[in-house]
Amino acid sequence: MTGTAPSPDQPPRRPLVAILSGAGISTDSGIPDYRGPNGLWRRDPEAEKLVTYDAYMGDPEIRRRSWRMRQESPAFRAQPNAAHEAVARLERSGTPVRVITQNVDGLHQRAGMPERKVLELHGTVRKVTCTRCHARSSMEEALARVAAGEPDPACLVCGGILKSATVMFGERLDPQVLGTALGVAKAAEVFLAVGTTLQVQPAASLAGVAAEHGARLIIVNAEPTPYDELAAEVIREPIGSALPRLLAGLAEHPSN
């Protein structure tokens, strides 16, 4: 039994495009790459304590320093750049897009990506959570309390220790978010790894999973990654110009 050939007037089927984004996609927005060759963690190893769960929970001074760091974070002043906007534009074109991001800055959503289509593997800096009762509230509200004279604001519900709703060193990723990301990687027909060294697990392994399940893997990153050999294409050009051009091509020729 033979199937009916698609009508020549029928628009081409659009493949699922998954985009794994790392710190490199946000550097043009003024947010530093913490892990890169000139990243904060390499320049100031002590700074890691500010985002290490055990140190944060056990030392009030670490918490006070962490809150001061959050007050000065460029993430709250940053605006989406050309790369973020290109991703949102691809989604608006009708292409099925899912973003899996290692970033906590929320810039994909601010560029116009629907919340439900963005998986934040490492959480978000725009919310705070109580380590005792798990109540969530806005970072803006917490920082206002710090500015008003509370150096280590406590949970208004139960008095517990507050932290940003990000995954600190020593914490596990949300298994539900990770499981959904794994499903996206397996289903994607095109998988882009953008601005990530693909060294931090388990996020990095998603590129390998996608390739193993038949996705066309494209890596856009300034430095080599452990997954370059699996990629159909490796792009070393600046992300702000390379990604918009690449995604425009996907929107125009979805089956390529």
C-alpha positions as CSV (number, residue, x, y, z in Angstrom):
1,M,0.0,0.0,0.0
2,T,1.5,3.3,-1.0
3,G,1.0,6.6,0.8
4,T,-0.2,9.8,-0.8
5,A,2.6,12.1,-1.9
6,P,2.6,15.5,-0.2
7,S,1.2,18.4,-2.2
8,P,3.8,20.6,-3.7
9,D,1.9,23.5,-2.2
10,Q,2.2,22.0,1.3
11,P,4.8,23.8,3.5
12,P,7.8,21.7,4.4
13,R,7.7,19.9,7.8
14,R,9.7,21.8,10.3
15,P,12.0,19.8,12.5
16,L,12.3,20.1,16.3
17,V,15.2,22.4,17.0
18,A,16.8,22.1,20.5
19,I,19.2,24.8,21.6
20,L,21.5,24.2,24.6
21,S,22.8,27.6,25.6
22,G,25.7,28.3,27.9
23,A,27.4,31.4,29.3
24,G,28.9,32.4,25.9
25,I,25.5,33.4,24.6
26,S,25.1,36.1,27.3
27,T,28.6,37.7,27.2
28,D,27.4,40.2,24.6
29,S,24.8,41.3,27.2
30,G,27.6,42.1,29.7
31,I,27.3,38.9,31.8
32,P,30.8,37.4,32.3
33,D,31.6,33.8,31.6
34,Y,32.4,32.5,35.0
35,R,34.1,29.3,33.8
36,G,36.1,30.5,30.8
37,P,39.8,31.2,30.6
38,N,39.2,34.7,32.1
39,G,36.2,33.7,34.2
40,L,35.6,34.7,37.7
41,W,36.1,31.2,39.1
42,R,39.6,31.1,37.7
43,R,40.5,34.6,38.7
44,D,39.1,34.3,42.2
45,P,38.6,30.8,43.5
46,E,37.3,32.2,46.8
47,A,34.3,33.5,44.9
48,E,33.1,29.9,44.4
49,K,32.3,29.8,48.2
50,L,29.6,32.4,47.6
51,V,27.7,29.9,45.4
52,T,28.6,26.7,47.2
53,Y,25.7,25.3,49.2
54,D,27.5,24.0,52.3
55,A,29.5,27.1,52.7
56,Y,26.5,29.3,52.1
57,M,24.3,27.5,54.6
58,G,27.1,27.2,57.3
59,D,28.5,30.7,57.3
60,P,26.4,33.9,57.8
61,E,29.3,36.0,56.5
62,I,29.3,34.0,53.2
63,R,25.6,34.7,52.9
64,R,26.1,38.4,53.5
65,R,28.8,38.5,50.8
66,S,26.6,36.6,48.5
67,W,23.8,39.1,48.9
68,R,26.2,41.9,48.2
69,M,27.3,40.0,45.1
70,R,23.7,39.7,43.9
71,Q,23.2,43.4,44.4
72,E,26.0,44.1,42.0
73,S,25.2,41.3,39.5
74,P,25.1,42.4,35.9
75,A,22.3,39.9,35.2
76,F,19.7,42.4,36.5
77,R,20.9,45.2,34.2
78,A,21.5,43.0,31.1
79,Q,19.3,43.1,28.1
80,P,18.9,40.3,25.5
81,N,21.4,40.5,22.7
82,A,21.2,39.5,19.0
83,A,21.7,35.8,19.7
84,H,18.8,35.7,22.2
85,E,16.6,37.6,19.8
86,A,17.5,35.2,17.0
87,V,16.3,32.2,19.0
88,A,13.0,33.9,19.8
89,R,12.6,34.9,16.2
90,L,13.1,31.3,15.1
91,E,10.3,30.2,17.5
92,R,8.0,32.9,16.2
93,S,8.6,31.7,12.6
94,G,6.6,28.5,13.4
95,T,9.7,26.3,13.9
96,P,9.3,24.0,17.0
97,V,12.0,25.3,19.3
98,R,13.0,24.2,22.8
99,V,15.7,26.0,24.7
100,I,17.7,24.1,27.3
101,T,19.9,26.7,29.1
102,Q,22.7,26.5,31.6
103,N,22.3,30.2,32.3
104,V,20.3,31.7,35.1
105,D,19.8,35.2,33.7
106,G,16.4,34.7,32.1
107,L,17.4,36.5,28.9
108,H,15.8,34.0,26.6
109,Q,12.4,34.7,28.1
110,R,13.0,38.4,28.1
111,A,13.8,38.2,24.4
112,G,10.4,36.6,23.8
113,M,10.8,32.9,24.2
114,P,7.7,31.5,25.9
115,E,8.4,30.4,29.5
116,R,7.1,26.8,28.8
117,K,9.7,26.4,26.0
118,V,12.7,27.3,28.1
119,L,14.2,24.7,30.5
120,E,16.5,26.3,33.0
121,L,18.9,23.5,34.1
122,H,20.6,25.6,36.8
123,G,17.5,27.6,37.9
124,T,17.0,31.3,37.8
125,V,18.6,34.3,39.5
126,R,15.3,36.2,39.3
127,K,13.7,34.2,42.1
128,V,14.6,33.3,45.7
129,T,13.7,30.2,47.5
130,C,13.6,29.3,51.2
131,T,15.9,26.4,52.1
132,R,13.5,25.3,54.8
133,C,9.9,25.6,53.6
134,H,10.7,26.1,49.8
135,A,8.5,29.2,49.5
136,R,9.5,31.2,46.4
137,S,9.4,35.0,45.9
138,S,11.1,37.5,43.7
139,M,14.8,38.4,43.8
140,E,13.8,42.0,43.4
141,E,11.9,42.0,46.7
142,A,14.8,40.3,48.5
143,L,17.3,42.8,47.1
144,A,15.1,45.6,48.2
145,R,15.2,44.2,51.8
146,V,19.0,44.0,51.5
147,A,19.2,47.6,50.3
148,A,16.9,48.6,53.3
149,G,19.4,47.2,55.8
150,E,18.9,43.5,56.0
151,P,22.3,42.0,55.1
152,D,21.0,38.4,55.2
153,P,17.2,38.5,54.8
154,A,15.3,35.5,56.2
155,C,12.2,33.8,54.7
156,L,9.1,35.9,55.5
157,V,7.0,32.7,55.8
158,C,9.1,30.6,58.2
159,G,12.2,32.5,59.0
160,G,14.5,30.0,57.1
161,I,17.6,30.9,55.1
162,L,16.9,32.3,51.7
163,K,19.0,31.6,48.6
164,S,18.7,32.4,44.9
165,A,16.6,29.9,43.0
166,T,19.7,28.7,41.3
167,V,21.5,25.4,41.6
168,M,24.6,26.0,43.7
169,F,27.7,23.9,43.8
170,G,26.9,20.9,45.9
171,E,23.2,20.8,44.8
172,R,21.6,18.4,42.4
173,L,19.8,19.6,39.3
174,D,16.0,19.3,39.4
175,P,15.3,15.8,38.2
176,Q,12.1,16.8,36.5
177,V,13.7,19.6,34.5
178,L,16.7,17.3,33.6
179,G,14.3,14.5,32.6
180,T,12.4,16.8,30.3
181,A,15.7,18.1,28.8
182,L,16.7,14.5,28.1
183,G,13.5,13.9,26.3
184,V,14.0,17.0,24.2
185,A,17.5,15.9,23.3
186,K,16.3,12.5,22.2
187,A,13.5,14.0,20.1
188,A,15.4,16.8,18.4
189,E,16.3,16.6,14.8
190,V,18.6,19.6,15.0
191,F,20.6,20.2,18.3
192,L,22.6,23.3,18.7
193,A,25.1,23.7,21.5
194,V,25.8,27.5,21.8
195,G,28.3,29.2,24.0
196,T,29.0,26.2,26.2
197,T,32.3,24.3,26.7
198,L,30.2,21.1,27.1
199,Q,32.3,20.1,30.1
200,V,29.8,20.5,32.9
201,Q,27.8,17.4,33.4
202,P,25.0,16.3,33.1
203,A,24.1,19.2,30.8
204,A,27.0,18.5,28.4
205,S,25.9,14.9,27.9
206,L,22.7,16.1,26.2
207,A,24.7,16.9,23.1
208,G,25.9,13.3,22.9
209,V,22.4,12.0,23.6
210,A,21.0,14.1,20.7
211,A,23.7,12.9,18.3
212,E,23.2,9.3,19.3
213,H,19.5,9.6,18.5
214,G,20.1,11.0,15.1
215,A,20.1,14.7,15.6
216,R,22.2,17.0,13.4
217,L,24.6,18.4,16.1
218,I,25.9,21.9,15.5
219,I,28.3,23.5,18.0
220,V,28.8,27.3,18.1
221,N,31.6,28.0,20.6
222,A,34.9,29.9,20.6
223,E,36.8,27.0,22.2
224,P,37.0,23.3,21.3
225,T,34.6,21.0,23.1
226,P,34.7,17.3,23.9
227,Y,31.8,16.8,21.5
228,D,33.3,18.4,18.4
229,E,34.0,15.1,16.7
230,L,30.3,14.2,16.9
231,A,29.1,17.5,15.3
232,A,28.0,17.9,11.8
233,E,29.2,21.4,11.9
234,V,31.4,23.4,14.3
235,I,31.4,27.2,14.2
236,R,34.0,29.3,15.9
237,E,32.7,32.7,14.8
238,P,31.3,35.2,17.3
239,I,27.9,34.0,18.6
240,G,26.2,37.4,18.1
241,S,26.7,37.3,14.4
242,A,27.0,33.5,13.7
243,L,23.8,32.4,15.5
244,P,21.4,34.8,13.9
245,R,22.7,33.9,10.5
246,L,22.5,30.1,11.2
247,L,19.0,30.3,12.7
248,A,17.7,32.5,9.8
249,G,18.9,29.7,7.5
250,L,17.0,27.1,9.5
251,A,13.9,29.1,9.3
252,E,14.2,29.6,5.6
253,H,15.2,26.0,4.8
254,P,13.7,23.9,7.7
255,S,14.4,20.5,6.1
256,N,18.1,21.2,5.6
